[in-house]
C-alpha cells in the first residue's frame, strides 16, 4: 500500500486535493440524489397516488379521506369505464381495474417505491392489501405506444422508463396504472463524472504546477545539503520558488558560509597549536642528548616520539572533514602492498595475498594511513597480520586478520571511540593513545565506506574495511 502512496510533495498535495474533491463530489451526489427523489415523489408518485385514490372512491372502496390527502380538492364523482376482454375495466384517469395482478411476476419489484405508494394511499384513507411497483425500460416497438396519445408516447420514450403500479383492494380486485418514470440517476451519475473530471483538470493542474514550483528548489536544497563539504568552493544554492522557500534557501546559504568560516578558523587554530607544541617537543629532543644514562635517554626519546604521534593523530582526526588531498584513481592492491612492505622492512610478520589490479577513486595517503593503523594494531596485539583484498561486484573488502587475544563482543564498537583502550588486553607498554581505530573509521567513512571488527574462529580478530566500487 505504501508503494502506491506518492512520496514527492507535488504528488502528496495532488492526492490530498483529489481525495478532497472526490469526497466533496460524493456528498454533492448524495444531496442531488435526495433532491431528485423528492422531486420525483412530487412529480410522479403524488399524481399517481391521487388517481388511484380517485379510482378507489369511484369503485366504492372504503375511503376515509383526510382534508390534506393528495388530490382531494380535484376529486369528483364519475363513471366506470369500459370493460376489456380480460375482465379488466379502464377507469377515468388511465386506471385499470381487474380481478388479478396484471404485473408479470418476473419483473423486479421496487420496495422503496412501494413504500411511498402505501404511505400515500394510507394517508388518503384507502385500505389496501398488496402494493406492487416495478420500473422497466421503455420498449419503443410496443403496440401500446402506437395506440397511445402521441404526446404521451413521446414523453414515455424521452423519460426512458415506465412505472407500473398495482394496488390490491381487499375483497374487490386490483387497481393498476402505468406512468412515465424519469431515469435521472444514470444521467446524474454521468453528469457528476463529467463535472468531477473537469474539476480535476481545472484544479489539479494548477496544484501540480504549484507543487513543482515548491518542490524543485527544495530538491536542489536537499542535494546541496547532502553534498555539502566545507571549503569545497561550491556555489550558493539559487534562491527560487515561493518566498518561504527562498527564505529557507537563503538561511542555508548563510549557514554554510558560517560553517565554512568557523572551520577555516579551526584549521588556523590547529595549525598554531601543532606548531606551538612541536617546538617545545623538538627542544626536549635536543635536551635529552645531555642525559648521561642511556636507558633514561631512550625512555625519554620514546615518550617524545609517542607525544608526536599522538599529536599527529589528533590533528589528522580534527582535520579529516576538510582533507587537503584530492581523490585520485589509485591501484588499491598496490597501495596495500606498499603498506605491507613498510612493515616487512621493519621485520614485522605481515603477509599479503597477491590480488589483481583494482582501480579505485579515493584519497591514497589517508587510505594508506587507515590500513597502516589496522596492521599496526594487529602486529602490536597479535604478533603479526594477514592482509587480504577481496573484490566484489558492488563493494571491495580489505581484511586485516591477527591471532591476538581478540576483543569482548560487547566492546567491539566501543573501541572505535577516541581515546578508548582495553586495559585487560592492551597495556601502556604497547603504546598508543586510543586514536588509531577512531582515525581509521573516520577515513573510511569519508570514502563512503565502513569498517567493522569481528572475532575470528580459533582466536584473534578480523578488521574489515568495506568500500564501494566506483
C-alpha positions in Angstrom: 0.0 0.0 0.0 2.8 2.4 0.8 4.3 1.8 -2.6 1.2 3.4 -4.2 1.3 6.4 -1.9 3.3 9.2 -3.6 6.4 10.4 -1.8 7.0 13.6 -3.6 5.5 16.9 -2.3 3.5 17.6 -5.6 2.2 14.0 -5.6 1.0 14.2 -2.0 -0.6 17.6 -2.5 -2.3 16.4 -5.7 -3.5 13.2 -3.9 -4.9 15.2 -1.0 -6.8 17.6 -3.3 -8.1 14.7 -5.4 -9.4 12.9 -2.3 -11.0 16.1 -1.0 -12.7 16.7 -4.4 -13.9 13.2 -4.5 -15.4 13.4 -1.0 -17.0 16.7 -1.9 -18.5 15.3 -5.1 -19.7 12.2 -3.3 -21.5 14.4 -0.7 -22.9 16.6 -3.5 -24.1 13.5 -5.3 -25.9 12.3 -2.2 -27.7 15.6 -1.8 -28.6 15.7 -5.5 -30.0 12.1 -5.4 -32.2 13.0 -2.4 -33.3 16.1 -4.1 -34.2 14.2 -7.3 -36.0 11.6 -5.2 -38.1 14.3 -3.5 -38.8 15.9 -6.9 -39.7 12.5 -8.4 -42.1 11.9 -5.5 -43.8 15.2 -6.1 -43.9 14.9 -9.9 -44.7 11.2 -10.4 -45.8 9.4 -7.2 -48.2 12.1 -5.8 -50.2 12.4 -9.0 -50.3 8.6 -9.4 -51.5 8.1 -5.8 -54.2 10.8 -6.4 -55.5 8.9 -9.4 -55.5 5.6 -7.5 -57.4 7.1 -4.6 -59.9 8.7 -7.0 -60.4 5.3 -8.8 -60.9 3.5 -5.5 -63.5 6.1 -4.5 -65.4 5.6 -7.7 -65.4 1.8 -7.2 -67.0 2.3 -3.8 -63.9 1.2 -1.8 -63.8 2.2 1.8 -62.2 5.6 1.8 -61.8 7.8 4.8 -60.2 10.9 3.3 -58.2 13.4 5.3 -58.6 17.0 4.3 -54.9 17.2 3.4 -54.9 13.9 1.4 -53.4 14.2 -2.1 -55.8 15.4 -4.8 -58.8 15.8 -2.5 -59.7 19.2 -4.0 -59.7 17.8 -7.5 -61.7 14.6 -6.8 -65.2 14.5 -8.2 -67.8 11.7 -8.8 -67.6 9.8 -12.1 -68.5 6.7 -14.0 -66.7 3.5 -14.5 -65.1 2.9 -17.9 -65.5 0.1 -20.5 -64.6 -3.5 -19.7 -61.9 -5.3 -21.7 -61.7 -8.9 -22.8 -59.6 -10.0 -19.8 -62.2 -8.7 -17.4 -60.4 -5.5 -16.7 -62.1 -2.2 -16.9 -60.4 1.1 -17.6 -61.5 3.8 -15.3 -61.1 7.5 -15.8 -57.6 8.8 -15.3 -56.0 5.8 -17.2 -56.5 3.5 -14.2 -57.4 -0.2 -14.9 -59.4 -2.4 -12.6 -59.4 -6.2 -12.7 -59.6 -9.3 -10.6 -55.9 -10.2 -10.6 -52.5 -8.5 -10.5 -51.5 -7.6 -14.1 -47.8 -7.1 -13.4 -45.6 -10.1 -14.5 -44.0 -11.8 -11.6 -40.6 -12.0 -13.3 -40.1 -8.2 -13.1 -38.0 -6.8 -10.2 -40.1 -5.0 -7.6 -39.1 -1.7 -6.1 -39.6 -1.8 -2.4 -38.8 1.9 -1.9 -41.5 3.0 -4.4 -44.0 0.5 -2.9 -43.3 2.0 0.5 -44.0 5.5 -0.9 -47.3 4.4 -2.5 -48.5 2.6 0.6 -47.8 5.6 2.7 -49.7 7.9 0.2 -52.7 5.6 -0.1 -52.9 5.2 3.7 -52.7 8.9 4.2 -55.5 9.2 1.6 -57.7 6.8 3.7 -57.7 3.9 1.3 -57.5 0.4 2.8 -55.1 -1.6 0.6 -53.6 -5.1 0.6 -50.6 -5.7 -1.5 -48.8 -2.9 -3.3 -46.6 -3.9 -6.2 -44.4 -1.4 -8.1 -41.9 -2.1 -10.9 -39.8 0.1 -13.2 -38.9 -1.2 -16.6 -37.3 0.3 -19.7 -39.5 1.6 -22.5 -39.7 -0.7 -25.5 -40.2 1.6 -28.5 -41.8 -1.2 -30.5 -44.6 -1.9 -28.1 -48.0 -1.7 -29.9 -49.4 0.1 -26.9 -47.2 3.1 -27.7 -48.7 3.2 -31.2 -52.3 3.3 -29.8 -51.3 5.8 -27.1 -51.7 9.5 -27.4 -48.6 10.7 -29.4 -47.6 13.3 -26.9 -47.8 10.8 -24.0 -45.9 8.2 -26.1 -43.1 10.7 -26.8 -43.0 11.6 -23.2 -42.6 8.0 -22.2 -39.8 7.5 -24.8 -38.0 10.6 -23.5 -38.2 9.5 -19.9 -36.7 6.2 -20.8 -38.6 4.1 -18.2 -42.1 3.1 -17.3 -43.5 2.8 -13.8 -46.1 0.1 -13.3 -48.2 0.0 -10.1 -50.8 -2.5 -9.0 -52.7 -2.0 -5.7 -54.9 -4.7 -4.2 -58.3 -3.6 -2.8 -59.1 -6.4 -0.4 -62.1 -8.4 -1.5 -62.7 -6.4 -4.7 -59.8 -6.6 -7.1 -56.7 -4.8 -8.3 -56.2 -1.2 -9.4 -53.2 -0.7 -11.8 -51.8 2.0 -14.0 -48.5 2.9 -15.7 -46.7 6.2 -15.9 -43.5 7.7 -17.2 -40.6 7.3 -14.9 -37.5 9.5 -15.2 -34.3 7.6 -15.1 -32.5 10.5 -13.6 -29.9 8.6 -11.6 -28.0 7.4 -14.6 -27.9 10.8 -16.2 -27.0 12.3 -12.9 -24.1 9.9 -12.5 -22.7 10.7 -15.9 -23.2 14.4 -15.3 -21.3 14.2 -12.0 -18.5 12.2 -13.5 -18.0 14.8 -16.2 -18.1 17.5 -13.6 -15.6 15.7 -11.5 -13.2 15.2 -14.4 -13.5 18.9 -15.3 -12.8 19.8 -11.7 -9.7 17.5 -11.6 -8.4 19.2 -14.8 -9.1 22.7 -13.6 -7.9 22.2 -10.0 -5.2 19.5 -10.1 -3.1 21.0 -13.0 -2.5 24.3 -11.1 -1.9 22.3 -7.9 0.7 20.2 -9.6 2.3 23.3 -11.1 2.4 25.0 -7.6 3.8 21.8 -6.0 6.5 21.5 -8.6 7.4 25.2 -8.1 7.8 24.5 -4.4 9.4 21.0 -4.7 12.0 21.8 -7.3 14.1 24.4 -5.3 13.6 22.1 -2.2 15.2 19.2 -4.1 18.1 21.4 -5.1 18.5 22.5 -1.5 18.4 18.8 -0.3 21.1 17.9 -2.9 23.3 20.8 -1.8 22.9 19.9 1.9 23.7 16.3 1.2 26.8 17.1 -0.9 28.0 19.9 1.4 31.7 19.8 2.1 33.1 22.9 3.8 35.7 24.7 1.7 34.9 22.8 -1.5 34.1 26.1 -3.3 30.5 25.1 -4.1 28.3 28.0 -5.3 25.4 29.0 -3.1 22.0 27.5 -3.9 19.9 29.6 -6.2 17.1 31.3 -4.4 13.8 30.4 -6.2 10.3 29.4 -5.6 7.8 31.0 -3.1 9.0 33.5 -0.5 9.0 30.9 2.3 11.2 28.5 0.2 13.5 31.4 -0.8 13.9 32.3 2.9 14.9 28.7 3.8 17.5 28.6 0.9 18.9 32.0 2.0 19.2 30.7 5.6 21.0 27.6 4.3 23.4 29.6 2.2 24.2 31.9 5.2 24.6 28.8 7.5 27.0 27.1 5.0 29.1 30.3 4.9 29.3 30.5 8.7 30.2 26.8 9.0 33.0 27.2 6.4 34.3 30.3 8.2 34.3 28.5 11.6 36.2 25.5 10.1 38.7 27.8 8.5 39.3 29.4 11.9 39.6 26.0 13.5 42.2 24.9 10.9 44.2 28.0 11.6 44.0 27.4 15.4 45.0 23.7 14.9 48.0 24.8 12.8 49.1 27.2 15.5 48.6 24.5 18.3 50.6 22.0 16.3 53.4 24.5 15.7 53.4 25.6 19.4 53.5 22.0 20.7 56.1 20.7 18.2 58.6 23.5 19.1 59.0 22.5 22.8 58.9 18.8 21.8 61.8 19.4 19.5 63.6 21.4 22.2 63.1 18.5 24.6 64.5 16.1 22.0 67.7 18.2 21.9 68.0 18.5 25.6 67.7 14.7 26.3 71.0 14.3 24.4 72.7 15.7 27.5 71.3 12.9 29.7 74.2 10.5 30.5 72.1 7.4 31.4 71.3 5.7 28.1 68.2 3.9 29.4 66.7 7.1 30.7 67.6 8.9 27.5 66.0 6.1 25.4 62.8 6.1 27.5 62.6 9.9 27.2 63.0 9.8 23.5 60.3 7.1 23.2 58.0 9.3 25.2 58.6 12.3 23.0 58.0 10.2 19.9 54.7 8.9 21.4 53.7 12.5 22.1 54.5 13.5 18.5 52.4 10.5 17.1 49.5 11.4 19.4 49.7 15.0 18.3 49.7 13.9 14.6 46.7 11.6 15.2 44.7 14.4 17.0 45.4 16.9 14.2 44.6 14.4 11.5 41.3 13.4 13.2 40.3 17.1 13.7 41.1 18.0 10.0 39.6 14.9 8.4 36.4 16.7 7.5 38.5 19.0 5.2 41.3 16.9 3.8 43.8 18.8 1.6 44.4 15.7 -0.5 42.1 15.4 -3.5 40.7 12.0 -4.5 42.6 10.3 -7.3 42.5 7.0 -9.2 44.8 4.5 -7.5 45.6 0.8 -7.6 44.2 -0.4 -4.3 46.2 -3.6 -4.5 49.5 -1.8 -5.0 48.6 0.7 -2.2 48.1 -2.2 0.3 51.2 -4.0 -0.9 53.3 -0.8 -0.3 52.0 -0.6 3.3 52.7 -4.2 3.9 56.3 -3.8 2.6 56.9 -1.0 5.0 56.1 -3.4 7.9 58.3 -6.1 6.4 61.2 -3.8 6.1 60.9 -3.3 9.9 61.0 -7.1 10.4 57.3 -7.5 11.2 55.3 -10.7 10.4 52.9 -9.3 7.9 51.6 -11.2 4.8 49.5 -10.1 1.9 48.0 -12.4 -0.7 48.6 -11.1 -4.2 45.4 -9.6 -5.7 44.6 -8.4 -9.2 44.9 -4.7 -10.0 41.9 -2.8 -8.7 41.4 0.8 -9.7 39.6 2.9 -7.0 38.9 6.6 -6.7 40.0 7.7 -3.2 42.5 9.7 -1.2 45.6 7.5 -1.3 47.5 9.0 1.7 44.5 8.8 4.0 43.6 5.3 3.0 47.2 4.2 3.4 47.1 5.6 6.9 43.8 3.7 7.7 45.3 0.4 6.5 48.5 1.1 8.4 46.6 1.7 11.6 44.8 -1.6 11.4 48.0 -3.6 10.5 49.9 -1.8 13.4 47.2 -2.9 15.9 47.4 -6.5 14.6 51.1 -6.5 14.9 51.1 -5.0 18.4 48.4 -7.2 19.9 48.6 -10.3 17.7 52.2 -10.6 16.9 51.5 -10.4 13.1 48.9 -9.7 10.5 47.4 -11.4 7.4 46.0 -9.0 4.9 43.5 -9.9 2.2 41.9 -7.9 -0.6 38.5 -9.4 -1.7 36.9 -7.6 -4.7 33.2 -7.9 -5.3 30.8 -6.7 -7.9 29.5 -3.8 -5.9 31.9 -3.5 -3.0 35.6 -4.2 -2.1 36.7 -5.6 1.3 40.1 -5.2 2.9 40.6 -7.7 5.7 43.4 -7.5 8.3 43.5 -10.6 10.5 45.5 -11.5 13.6 45.8 -14.2 16.2 45.8 -12.0 19.3 43.5 -12.2 22.3 40.6 -10.6 20.5 38.0 -8.2 21.9 34.9 -9.0 24.1 31.9 -8.9 21.8 30.2 -6.1 23.9 33.2 -3.8 23.3 33.7 -4.3 19.5 32.0 -0.9 18.8 33.3 0.9 21.9 36.9 0.6 20.8 36.2 3.0 17.9 35.6 5.8 20.3 38.6 8.2 20.6 41.0 7.6 23.4 39.5 4.2 24.2 41.9 1.4 25.2 41.1 -2.0 26.6 43.3 -2.3 29.6 42.7 -6.0 30.1 44.3 -6.9 26.8 46.3 -3.8 25.8 48.5 -2.1 28.4 50.6 1.0 28.3 53.7 -0.8 27.3 52.3 -1.3 23.8 51.9 2.4 23.4 49.2 4.4 21.6 46.6 6.8 22.8 43.4 5.0 21.5 43.1 7.1 18.4 44.1 4.6 15.7 40.7 2.9 15.2 38.8 6.2 15.5 41.0 7.8 12.8 40.7 4.7 10.6 36.9 4.7 10.8 36.7 8.4 10.1 39.0 8.0 7.0 36.9 5.0 5.7 33.6 6.8 6.2 35.0 9.8 4.4 35.4 7.5 1.4 31.7 6.4 1.7 32.8 3.0 3.2 32.5 1.3 6.6 34.9 -0.5 9.0 34.0 -3.3 11.4 35.6 -5.7 13.8 34.8 -9.4 14.5 36.5 -12.1 16.5 38.0 -15.0 14.5 37.2 -18.6 15.0 40.1 -20.1 16.9 41.1 -16.8 18.4 42.1 -13.4 17.0 40.5 -10.5 15.4 39.4 -9.6 11.8 39.2 -5.9 10.9 37.3 -5.3 7.7 37.3 -2.2 5.5 34.4 -2.2 3.0 34.5 0.3 0.2 32.0 0.9 -2.7 33.4 0.3 -6.1 33.5 3.5 -8.2 
